[in-house]
Amino acid sequence: MAALPPSRLLLKAKERSLVLLLCGAALLLPPGAQLFHVEGKIGGIPVVLVVLFLIWAALIVAARQSAKALSSSNRDEDFGP
């Protein structure tokens, strides 16, 4: 399998970042957040809050990985052969 050129890797990383932003906004803003509004509690905390904080934590982890990919893609493009 041939390696992708740095410009293509950078484009893929940017596209992933955009998808991450759009999915995060759709899940955390009111119309999307209402999907998780169910009665009940987990450890005394409403289920909707638990789910929203788990989504938020997953978005932070995904954003960190996306930032690493963008950083390495930019570095490869700047100092390429």
N, C-alpha and C positions, 0 to 999 in steps of 0.2 A: 504494500500500500504506500503510495507516494505521499510525502508530507505536503500539507497545504502551504502556500506562500504566506508570509507574514501579513500581507494586506487582507487576505481572505480570512485569516484567523482573527484579525482585528474587527473585521466586519461581522463575523459570527459572534464575537464577544459583545459587540455593541447591540446586535439584535437580541441576544439573550438578556441584556440589561434592560432593554425596552420592554420585552415581554414580562420580565420580573416586575417592573414598575407598574405596568397595566394590570397584571394579575393581582398585585398587592393592593392597588387602589380599588379594584373591583371587589376584593374580599373584605377590605376593612372599612369602606365607606358604607353609609346606611343601607342602600338597597341590598348589597351583598352580605352585609353583616346580619341582616334580618333572617337570612337563611339558617343561621345557627341559633336563633332565638327559640329555645325550647324550655319548658318548665323542668326544674330539677336542679340539684346542686351536687357538686363534687367536692367533698371535704368542706362543706359549708360555703363554697363559692359557687355562684350561678354558672351554669354550663356555658352560657354565651361568653362570659368573661374568660373562662379557661380556654375555650376554643380560640378566641381573638388573640389572647396572649401567646398561644402556641403558634398561630399563623404569623404573628409579629416576630417571634423568635426564629421561625423558619425563614422569614424574609431577610432577617439580619444575617443569618448564616449564608443564604444564597447570594446576598449582596456582597459579602466578603469574598466569596469564591469568584464572583463576577469581577470584582475589583482586581483580584489577583490575576485573572485572565487578561483583563484590559491592560494592566501594568506590564505583564510579561510580553504581550503583543506589541505594546508601544516600544518597549525596550528592544525587542527583536527588530522592529522596523527602523528605529533610530540608529542602531549600531550594526545593522545587517552587513553581509559581505559585499 
